[in-house]
C-alpha cells in the first residue's frame, strides 16, 4: 500500500512538471512583455491580422502585450527597427534590403506577402501598353518608400532614370487627390492598398503590375534588429507563432479581422470599412508563391530571395558583395 502511494505521488509530480515544461515560461507568472510592432503606414486592410490576433488573445497566450504603432513608410519602419525604437517592423523587403546593404543590422525573419503587388495606376487618356509609355509622364509617389525604390529598378531595367519621368513626391494622404486631379499622371503603389483606394473614387482607373514589365519581387515581411537573434530568440518565435495564428484566423474570417481593426483603430478604419475589407482580400491573395507549398506562412525559399536580391543588385544599387543569406532566416518559424 505504501509503495502504491509513493508511486502515485511521483506520477503526479512528473505529470505536473511535464505540463509546466510544455507551457511558455512567462505564462507561469502571468506576466506580459510589452512588445512594439512598427507598421509602415496608417492602419489599412493588409494589417488587419495584427488587431485580430490581439483581440483573440494570441499574443497574450505567449506572454506578449503587443503595441501596434502606425507609420509613414516602409523605409521609416525599417529604420525605426534598426535604431532599436521598435522590436519588430512590418516593411517591404526592398526597404529592408536597401538599409541592410548600407550597414543597418536588420534581418527578415518572415515574409508574408510572398508575391509582389507593386503596380502603376493610370486613367484614360493614358495608355500603358509598354513601360516606355511613362516617359515624360508625372509619376506620383512617396518619398523614398518601397514602391519608389522598386520603380527605380524598373526604370533601370528599361534603360531609363527618374530624369525620364516627372517625379512628383507627395504625402500618402495626398495620393488620391494628386492623381485624380491630373489625368496625365500615374500613381505607383500597391494593388492591395493604393489601387483599392483609387478604385473607390474612380472605378474607371486601371492598373498594370510591375511584374508585367519584368520586375517581380517579394512584398512585406517581419524584420528585426540582428541583436534580437541572439538576445531574444524565444521572443521572436513566440511573436511569429502568434502572428501566424492571426493570419490563419484572418483567412478564415476576414470580416472579423476588419471589425477588430475598426475597434482598435476606429478613427481610421470605421469610416472606411468597405475599403479596408477590399484591401484585406486583395492582400490575402498574395500570401502564396511558387516553392512555398507545404511550408509555414512567412517561410521563403532561397530562390525567392535570390530573385529579389538580383533585382535589387542589378537595378537598385544593392551591394553585390553581401551574400543574400545575410538578409533573411527561416529558423524562427514553426515547422509544419
BELRARA-V419617 format. One record per backbone hydrogen bond with DSSP energy under -1.0 kcal/mol. CO is the residue of the C=O (numbers start at 1). NH is the residue of the N-H. If there is no record, write none. Layout:
[[CO	NH] [CO	NH]]
//
This chain:
[[1	5] [2	6] [3	7] [4	8] [5	9] [6	10] [7	11] [8	12] [9	13] [10	14] [11	15] [12	16] [13	17] [14	18] [15	19] [16	20] [17	21] [18	22] [20	23] [25	28] [26	31] [33	65] [35	67] [36	88] [37	69] [38	90] [40	73] [44	47] [45	48] [47	50] [48	52] [49	53] [50	54] [51	55] [52	56] [53	58] [54	57] [57	61] [59	62] [59	64] [60	63] [63	33] [65	35] [67	37] [69	39] [73	77] [74	78] [75	79] [76	80] [77	81] [78	82] [79	83] [80	85] [81	84] [88	38] [89	223] [91	221] [92	96] [93	97] [94	98] [95	99] [96	100] [97	101] [99	104] [100	103] [104	106] [105	226] [107	224] [108	329] [110	222] [112	114] [113	219] [117	191] [118	210] [119	189] [120	208] [121	187] [122	206] [123	126] [130	133] [131	134] [132	135] [134	137] [137	166] [138	186] [139	168] [140	188] [141	170] [145	149] [146	150] [147	151] [148	152] [149	153] [150	154] [151	155] [152	156] [153	157] [154	158] [155	160] [156	159] [161	164] [162	165] [164	136] [165	167] [166	139] [168	141] [171	174] [172	175] [174	178] [175	179] [176	180] [177	181] [179	182] [182	185] [186	140] [187	121] [189	119] [190	195] [193	197] [194	198] [195	199] [196	200] [198	202] [202	205] [206	122] [208	120] [210	213] [210	215] [211	214] [219	93] [220	112] [220	113] [221	91] [222	109] [222	110] [223	89] [224	107] [225	228] [226	229] [227	231] [228	232] [232	236] [233	237] [234	238] [235	239] [236	240] [237	241] [238	242] [239	243] [240	244] [241	245] [242	246] [243	247] [244	248] [245	249] [246	250] [247	251] [248	252] [249	253] [253	257] [254	258] [255	259] [256	260] [257	261] [258	262] [259	263] [260	264] [261	265] [265	269] [269	272] [272	276] [273	277] [274	278] [275	279] [276	280] [277	281] [278	282] [279	283] [280	284] [283	286] [284	287] [286	115] [289	292] [292	295] [296	299] [298	111] [301	305] [302	306] [303	307] [304	308] [305	309] [306	310] [307	311] [308	312] [309	313] [310	314] [311	315] [312	316] [312	318] [319	322] [323	326] [324	327] [327	108] [330	333]]
//
